[in-house]
């Protein structure tokens, strides 16, 4: 009996896809929304700080 090369028992030689295209797009969209919200909060806080500084 010969041992086959490659992965162990129960694993295929070809790699399975990591995630579906729909899941990848959903994660990318949520990251884009989170980044834009973070950017808006940062700009708002910076503008509030410049308005409240004494001249």
C-alpha positions as CSV (number, residue, x, y, z in Angstrom):
1,X,0.0,0.0,0.0
2,X,1.5,3.3,-1.1
3,X,1.0,6.6,0.7
4,X,-0.3,9.3,-1.6
5,X,1.5,12.6,-1.8
6,X,-0.2,15.8,-0.7
7,X,-2.6,16.5,2.1
8,X,-3.7,14.0,4.8
9,X,-6.8,12.0,4.7
10,X,-10.1,13.9,4.4
11,X,-8.6,16.9,2.6
12,X,-8.7,17.4,-1.1
13,X,-5.6,18.3,-3.0
14,X,-7.2,21.4,-4.6
15,X,-7.8,24.3,-2.2
16,X,-11.4,25.2,-1.5
17,X,-12.5,28.8,-2.1
18,X,-12.1,30.9,1.0
19,X,-15.4,32.8,0.7
20,X,-18.1,33.4,-1.8
21,X,-18.2,36.5,-3.9
22,X,-21.3,37.7,-2.2
23,X,-19.6,37.5,1.2
24,X,-16.5,39.2,0.0
25,X,-18.5,42.1,-1.5
26,X,-20.5,42.4,1.8
27,X,-17.4,42.6,3.9
28,X,-15.9,45.2,1.5
29,X,-19.0,47.3,1.6
30,X,-19.2,47.2,5.4
31,X,-15.5,48.2,5.7
32,X,-16.1,51.0,3.3
33,X,-19.1,52.3,5.3
34,X,-17.1,52.0,8.6
35,X,-14.2,53.9,7.1
36,X,-16.4,56.7,5.8
37,X,-18.2,57.0,9.2
38,X,-14.8,57.1,10.9
39,X,-13.6,59.8,8.5
40,X,-16.8,61.9,9.0
41,X,-16.4,61.7,12.8
42,X,-12.8,62.7,12.6
43,X,-13.5,65.7,10.3
44,X,-16.4,66.7,12.6
45,X,-14.3,66.6,15.7
46,X,-11.5,68.5,14.1
47,X,-13.9,71.2,12.9
48,X,-15.5,71.5,16.3
49,X,-12.1,71.9,17.9
50,X,-11.0,74.6,15.5
51,X,-14.3,76.5,16.1
52,X,-14.1,76.3,19.9
53,X,-10.4,77.4,20.1
54,X,-10.0,81.0,21.4
55,X,-8.7,83.4,18.8
